[in-house]
Amino acid sequence: MVRTTFSGREVVKVLRDHGYTPKTRSGSHVRLRYEHPETGEVRNVDVPQHDEIAIGTVRSIADQCGAKDFEAWCKWIDENS
């Protein structure tokens, strides 16, 4: 079974290591931006800086990142955090 519980800090670290850049911070949320180098597609991802992000929020973050497979995305976050 894949781990699906992460802190905001873990998620932000992995996304930053893979090309996402922090753009704004509003309250306890960080907005990261990614622009695909070949297609120019832009993704904005909002990550709450909580010690434990609720599973529904983790799913929303994965969707914002364009993940097609939630479990594979969680495994990727876990392996890179």
TORLO-515825 format. One line per 8 residues: their letters; for each residue x negated, y negated, z negated of N, C-alpha, C. Coordinates in pm, whole numbers, plus 50000, padded with zeros to 5 digits. Layout:
REM residues N
a> X,Y,Z,X,Y,Z,X,Y,Z  ...
This chain:
REM residues 81
mvrttfsg> 49916,50118,50000,50000,50000,50000,49911,49875,50000  49953,49777,50071,49876,49654,50088,49913,49554,49980  49815,49485,49930,49839,49379,49830,49912,49263,49899  50018,49212,49836,50095,49101,49893,50103,48981,49798  50028,48985,49690,50027,48876,49594,49892,48805,49602  49898,48675,49630,49776,48597,49644,49792,48463,49574  49679,48402,49540,49683,48266,49489,49670,48171,49608  49712,48048,49589,49698,47949,49694,49553,47927,49731
revvkvlr> 49467,47932,49632,49324,47912,49654,49267,48021,49746  49308,48147,49725,49261,48256,49810,49303,48236,49956  49430,48201,49976,49482,48184,50111,49412,48068,50181  49397,47956,50112,49332,47839,50173,49188,47871,50209  49117,47942,50122,48977,47977,50149,48965,48059,50277  49048,48161,50290,49040,48248,50410,49076,48169,50535  49182,48090,50529,49222,48013,50646,49114,47912,50685  49054,47846,50587,48946,47750,50618,48827,47821,50681
dhgytpkt> 48794,47940,50631,48682,48017,50686,48709,48060,50831  48836,48057,50872,48872,48101,51007,48925,47988,51094  48881,47866,51067,48907,47756,51159,49018,47660,51124  49091,47684,51017,49195,47590,50974,49128,47476,50897  49174,47354,50918,49116,47240,50847,49223,47173,50762  49188,47135,50639,49285,47065,50554,49316,46928,50612  49444,46893,50617,49485,46763,50671,49544,46673,50564  49634,46725,50483,49694,46644,50378,49716,46729,50254
rsgshvrl> 49737,46659,50146,49774,46724,50020,49891,46645,49963  49999,46715,49933,50117,46650,49878,50160,46728,49754  50141,46669,49639,50173,46740,49515,50085,46862,49501  50149,46979,49491,50072,47102,49473,50054,47178,49604  50079,47114,49718,50067,47180,49848,49955,47121,49932  49889,47209,50006,49786,47167,50100,49836,47202,50240  49826,47107,50331,49862,47134,50471,49733,47154,50549  49727,47268,50618,49612,47302,50701,49656,47301,50846
ryehpetg> 49562,47269,50934,49592,47260,51077,49493,47345,51154  49544,47415,51255,49460,47496,51341,49496,47466,51485  49395,47442,51566,49417,47423,51709,49337,47530,51783  49409,47612,51860,49345,47721,51934,49253,47660,52039  49126,47702,52043,49029,47639,52133,49058,47660,52282  49125,47767,52317,49150,47795,52460,49286,47746,52507  49389,47764,52423,49525,47729,52467,49570,47592,52419  49503,47539,52318,49543,47410,52262,49663,47419,52170
evrnvdvp> 49712,47541,52145,49826,47560,52055,49788,47511,51915  49879,47436,51853,49854,47381,51720,49946,47447,51619  49890,47486,51506,49968,47544,51396,49941,47463,51270  50048,47423,51203,50040,47358,51073,50092,47455,50969  50016,47472,50862,50049,47569,50758,50047,47497,50624  50155,47512,50547,50164,47454,50413,50143,47564,50310  50045,47544,50220,50012,47645,50119,50022,47583,49981  50110,47638,49895,50117,47587,49758,49995,47632,49679
qhdeiaig> 49945,47547,49594,49825,47579,49516,49864,47638,49381  49938,47746,49385,49982,47815,49264,49889,47932,49237  49887,47977,49111,49806,48093,49075,49858,48219,49142  49989,48227,49160,50050,48340,49229,50163,48288,49317  50150,48311,49447,50250,48264,49542,50358,48372,49555  50484,48331,49550,50596,48424,49564,50591,48494,49699  50638,48618,49704,50630,48699,49826,50699,48632,49944  50812,48568,49921,50882,48499,50030,50799,48386,50086
tvrsiadq> 50727,48317,50001,50640,48208,50044,50520,48263,50121  50466,48376,50076,50355,48439,50147,50401,48478,50288  50523,48531,50299,50578,48566,50431,50591,48441,50519  50636,48332,50459,50651,48207,50534,50514,48157,50583  50413,48167,50500,50278,48124,50539,50229,48212,50654  50251,48342,50645,50211,48433,50753,50282,48396,50883  50411,48365,50874,50487,48323,50993,50430,48195,51052  50398,48098,50965,50341,47972,51012,50207,47995,51082
cgakdfea> 50135,48098,51039,50006,48132,51101,50023,48209,51231  50146,48251,51259,50172,48325,51382,50151,48475,51369  50150,48525,51246,50129,48669,51225,50246,48749,51279  50215,48852,51353,50318,48940,51407,50347,49056,51311  50247,49093,51231,50259,49204,51137,50221,49153,50997  50321,49142,50910,50299,49085,50776,50197,49166,50697  50209,49298,50697,50117,49381,50619,49973,49368,50670  49956,49364,50801,49821,49347,50857,49764,49211,50819
wckwiden> 49849,49107,50818,49805,48973,50779,49761,48973,50633  49840,49038,50545,49804,49045,50402,49673,49120,50382  49654,49228,50458,49529,49304,50451,49412,49215,50493  49432,49136,50598,49328,49045,50647,49292,48941,50540  49394,48884,50474,49369,48786,50367,49292,48854,50254  49337,48973,50214,49275,49046,50103,49129,49079,50134  49101,49125,50254,48964,49163,50291,48870,49044,50303  48924,48927,50332,48841,48809,50353,48836,48712,50234
s> 48911,48743,50129,48913,48651,50013,48803,48684,49915
